[in-house]
Amino acid sequence: MVLTRGKVVEVPEALAVAPKDAVNDGERAPFLISGDGRHIFYYRKKDGLFVERTVHGKERVVAKITAYAIGEEWPIVSYDGSYVVTGTSGPGLGVLVDLRKRKAMGPPEKTDAWGLARFSPDSKRLLLGGEQKVVFDRALRSRLRLKTRLAPSALAGDYTTSAVLVGKGGKYRKVLLLNLRTGRAGAVVSVKLPRGQYIDDIDFDRSGRLVVRSKTATGVAVYQVLRKTGAVKLLKKIERPDAAVWVLPDDSAYESWTEKM
């Protein structure tokens, strides 16, 4: 793992691929970094358990998430690294874990009809989708719900504003904002990315800015998007390392755009 200042930290205890007794023997094992860059998550070699630690800290087991199910379920980590949700290849979610309270929970409202759209920037809310779009708090109490066919993929810090990607999958260049309290959607805004670039990831930051990540010829670029005009402001560029797969803070277990083609 390469830190911002350039120092390389070895993590030899992390599994690179699923073990022989796993459902998907040999599949790449997820290695995750929280959005704030302070926590890392991986399946450890000695027992296949999913663990969390700081760069120089001790490991903590994250509930009963094991390497046996790699490729059938996948962990999703909140920005601050304090909450973990597992998506599954079947309907719904698996385990939801509040690491601050060391508490593991099952699906909210005792139904498996959920999919995780996004955490809020402060990691205090989860936007889940099923027949309804529902904002839950960390204890999985419903705070806001809306019936809509739209599929928001980001939740702002006001816990009400969400962002919906518009267009063909893999080639998104448009977005609209949806109010989850009123159901009112704004106008579709064309994001003015450079030619040949598309929205690969969308989120709100802690300052309320709408931010997108976009694959470039040399790596990835991060832009702020002006909500009314779609104009973009380049925040930073990251050059792609010479590796088969790379992982950035706040990536999910599988990001196709990070793989070397």
C-alpha positions as CSV (number, residue, x, y, z in Angstrom):
1,M,0.0,0.0,0.0
2,V,1.4,3.4,-1.1
3,L,0.8,6.3,1.3
4,T,0.3,9.9,0.2
5,R,3.9,10.8,1.1
6,G,5.2,7.9,-1.0
7,K,6.0,5.4,1.7
8,V,5.2,1.8,0.9
9,V,3.5,-0.3,3.6
10,E,3.6,-4.1,3.1
11,V,0.5,-6.1,4.2
12,P,1.8,-9.7,3.9
13,E,-1.1,-11.0,6.1
14,A,-3.7,-10.1,3.5
15,L,-5.1,-12.8,1.1
16,A,-4.6,-12.0,-2.5
17,V,-7.0,-14.6,-3.9
18,A,-9.7,-16.8,-2.4
19,P,-8.4,-20.0,-0.8
20,K,-8.9,-23.5,-2.2
21,D,-11.8,-24.3,0.1
22,A,-13.7,-21.1,-1.0
23,V,-16.8,-21.1,-3.2
24,N,-14.7,-19.3,-5.9
25,D,-11.2,-20.7,-5.6
26,G,-8.6,-18.3,-6.9
27,E,-10.8,-15.3,-7.3
28,R,-9.3,-11.9,-6.4
29,A,-9.8,-11.1,-2.7
30,P,-11.1,-7.6,-1.9
31,F,-8.6,-5.2,-0.3
32,L,-10.4,-2.0,0.7
33,I,-9.3,1.5,2.0
34,S,-11.8,3.8,3.7
35,G,-12.4,7.1,2.0
36,D,-10.5,9.0,4.6
37,G,-7.5,6.8,4.0
38,R,-7.2,5.8,7.7
39,H,-8.5,2.2,7.7
40,I,-7.7,-0.8,5.6
41,F,-9.8,-4.0,5.3
42,Y,-8.8,-7.4,4.0
43,Y,-9.2,-11.1,4.4
44,R,-6.3,-12.4,6.5
45,K,-4.4,-15.5,5.4
46,K,-4.2,-17.5,8.7
47,D,-8.0,-18.0,9.1
48,G,-9.8,-16.2,6.2
49,L,-11.6,-13.8,8.4
50,F,-12.3,-10.2,7.2
51,V,-10.4,-7.7,9.4
52,E,-10.0,-4.0,9.8
53,R,-6.9,-2.1,11.0
54,T,-5.2,1.3,10.7
55,V,-2.0,1.4,8.7
56,H,0.1,0.7,11.8
57,G,-2.6,-0.6,14.1
58,K,-3.8,-4.0,15.3
59,E,-6.4,-6.2,13.4
60,R,-10.0,-6.3,14.5
61,V,-12.3,-9.0,13.1
62,V,-15.4,-7.6,11.3
63,A,-18.2,-9.9,12.3
64,K,-18.4,-13.3,10.6
65,I,-17.4,-12.4,7.1
66,T,-15.1,-15.0,5.7
67,A,-13.0,-15.7,2.6
68,Y,-15.2,-18.8,1.9
69,A,-17.8,-16.5,0.3
70,I,-15.5,-14.3,-1.8
71,G,-17.2,-13.6,-5.1
72,E,-20.6,-14.4,-3.6
73,E,-20.7,-11.6,-1.2
74,W,-18.7,-8.4,-1.1
75,P,-17.9,-5.9,1.6
76,I,-18.7,-2.2,1.3
77,V,-17.1,0.3,3.7
78,S,-18.2,3.7,4.9
79,Y,-16.1,6.8,4.3
80,D,-14.7,6.8,7.9
81,G,-14.3,3.1,8.0
82,S,-16.7,2.7,10.9
83,Y,-19.5,0.8,9.1
84,V,-19.4,-2.3,6.9
85,V,-22.2,-3.7,4.8
86,T,-22.0,-6.9,2.7
87,G,-23.8,-7.1,-0.6
88,T,-24.6,-10.6,-1.9
89,S,-25.1,-12.4,-5.2
90,G,-28.6,-13.3,-4.1
91,P,-31.4,-10.9,-3.2
92,G,-30.7,-8.2,-0.5
93,L,-27.8,-7.6,1.9
94,G,-25.9,-9.8,4.2
95,V,-24.3,-8.5,7.4
96,L,-24.4,-4.8,8.5
97,V,-21.7,-4.0,11.1
98,D,-21.3,-0.9,13.2
99,L,-17.7,-1.1,14.2
100,R,-18.0,1.7,16.7
101,K,-20.4,-0.3,18.8
102,R,-19.0,-3.7,17.7
103,K,-22.5,-4.7,16.7
104,A,-23.6,-6.9,13.8
105,M,-27.1,-6.7,12.5
106,G,-29.3,-8.4,9.9
107,P,-31.3,-6.9,7.1
108,P,-33.4,-3.8,8.2
109,E,-37.1,-4.3,8.6
110,K,-36.5,-8.1,8.3
111,T,-36.6,-8.2,4.6
112,D,-33.9,-9.1,2.0
113,A,-35.2,-6.7,-0.6
114,W,-32.5,-4.1,0.0
115,G,-29.5,-2.9,-2.0
116,L,-27.0,-0.3,-0.7
117,A,-26.9,2.8,-2.8
118,R,-24.5,4.9,-0.7
119,F,-23.5,6.1,2.7
120,S,-23.9,9.8,3.6
121,P,-20.5,11.7,3.7
122,D,-20.5,11.6,7.5
123,S,-21.2,7.9,7.5
124,K,-24.3,8.4,9.8
125,R,-26.9,7.4,7.2
126,L,-27.3,4.6,4.7
127,L,-29.4,5.0,1.5
128,L,-31.0,1.6,0.7
129,G,-33.1,0.8,-2.3
130,G,-35.8,-1.8,-2.9
131,E,-39.4,-1.1,-3.7
132,Q,-38.8,2.2,-1.8
133,K,-35.7,4.3,-1.3
134,V,-35.1,4.6,2.4
135,V,-32.6,6.5,4.5
136,F,-31.7,4.5,7.6
137,D,-29.5,5.6,10.5
138,R,-26.7,3.5,11.8
139,A,-29.1,1.5,14.1
140,L,-31.2,0.7,11.0
141,R,-34.1,2.9,12.0
142,S,-36.0,4.4,9.1
143,R,-35.6,8.2,8.9
144,L,-37.0,8.9,5.4
145,R,-38.6,6.9,2.6
146,L,-39.8,7.6,-0.9
147,K,-41.4,5.5,-3.6
148,T,-39.7,6.2,-6.9
149,R,-38.5,4.3,-9.9
150,L,-35.3,6.4,-10.0
151,A,-32.1,4.9,-8.7
152,P,-30.1,7.4,-6.6
153,S,-26.4,6.4,-6.3
154,A,-25.2,9.2,-3.9
155,L,-26.6,10.8,-0.7
156,A,-25.7,14.3,0.5
157,G,-25.0,15.4,4.0
158,D,-28.4,16.8,4.5
159,Y,-29.7,13.2,4.2
160,T,-32.3,14.4,1.7
161,T,-30.6,15.3,-1.5
162,S,-29.5,12.4,-3.7
163,A,-27.9,12.2,-7.1
164,V,-29.1,10.0,-10.0
165,L,-27.0,9.0,-13.0
166,V,-28.8,9.4,-16.3
167,G,-27.9,7.6,-19.5
168,K,-26.4,4.3,-20.7
169,G,-24.5,2.3,-18.1
170,G,-20.7,2.8,-18.4
171,K,-21.1,6.0,-20.4
172,Y,-22.8,8.3,-17.9
173,R,-22.4,12.0,-18.6
174,K,-25.6,13.3,-17.1
175,V,-27.0,13.6,-13.6
176,L,-30.1,14.9,-11.8
177,L,-30.7,15.7,-8.2
178,L,-33.7,14.1,-6.4
179,N,-35.2,15.3,-3.1
180,L,-36.0,12.2,-1.1
181,R,-38.4,14.0,1.1
182,T,-40.6,15.5,-1.6
183,G,-39.9,13.3,-4.5
184,R,-39.1,16.3,-6.6
185,A,-36.4,15.9,-9.3
186,G,-34.4,18.7,-10.8
187,A,-33.6,19.2,-14.4
188,V,-31.1,16.7,-16.0
189,V,-27.7,18.4,-16.0
190,S,-25.0,17.5,-18.6
191,V,-21.7,17.1,-16.9
192,K,-19.0,18.8,-19.0
193,L,-16.3,16.2,-18.8
194,P,-13.4,16.2,-21.3
195,R,-14.2,14.3,-24.5
196,G,-14.0,10.6,-24.1
197,Q,-14.4,10.6,-20.3
198,Y,-17.5,9.4,-18.4
199,I,-18.7,9.4,-14.8
200,D,-17.4,6.3,-13.2
201,D,-18.3,7.2,-9.6
202,I,-20.4,10.0,-8.1
203,D,-20.7,11.2,-4.5
204,F,-21.2,14.3,-2.3
205,D,-18.2,15.4,-0.1
206,R,-18.5,16.7,3.4
207,S,-18.7,20.2,2.2
208,G,-21.8,19.4,0.1
209,R,-20.0,19.5,-3.2
210,L,-21.1,17.0,-5.9
211,V,-17.9,15.1,-6.9
212,V,-17.3,12.6,-9.7
213,R,-14.4,10.4,-10.5
214,S,-13.6,9.6,-14.2
215,K,-11.1,7.2,-15.8
216,T,-8.5,8.9,-18.0
217,A,-5.9,7.6,-20.4
218,T,-3.3,7.8,-17.6
219,G,-5.3,7.1,-14.5
220,V,-8.2,8.8,-12.8
221,A,-9.4,12.5,-12.4
222,V,-11.6,13.8,-9.7
223,Y,-13.9,16.8,-10.5
224,Q,-16.3,19.0,-8.6
225,V,-19.5,19.5,-10.6
226,L,-21.5,22.7,-10.4
227,R,-25.1,21.5,-9.9
228,K,-26.8,24.1,-12.0
229,T,-24.6,24.2,-15.1
230,G,-22.7,20.9,-15.1
231,A,-19.4,22.7,-15.4
232,V,-16.5,20.8,-13.8
233,K,-13.5,21.9,-11.7
234,L,-10.5,19.6,-11.6
235,L,-9.7,18.7,-8.0
236,K,-6.9,16.2,-8.6
237,K,-5.4,13.7,-11.0
238,I,-4.0,10.3,-10.0
239,E,-1.6,8.5,-12.3
240,R,-2.2,4.8,-12.8
241,P,0.6,2.6,-11.3
242,D,2.0,-0.3,-13.4
243,A,-0.1,-2.9,-11.7
244,A,-2.9,-5.3,-12.9
245,V,-5.3,-3.9,-10.4
246,W,-5.2,-0.8,-8.2
247,V,-7.3,0.3,-5.3
248,L,-8.1,3.9,-4.3
249,P,-9.7,5.1,-1.0
250,D,-13.5,4.7,-1.1
251,D,-13.4,2.1,-3.9
252,S,-15.8,-0.8,-3.6
253,A,-14.7,-4.5,-3.7
254,Y,-14.7,-4.5,-7.5
255,E,-14.2,-1.4,-9.7
256,S,-13.9,-2.5,-13.3
257,W,-12.4,0.9,-14.3
258,T,-9.3,0.3,-12.1
259,E,-8.3,-2.8,-14.0
260,K,-5.5,-2.7,-16.5
261,M,-6.9,-3.3,-20.0
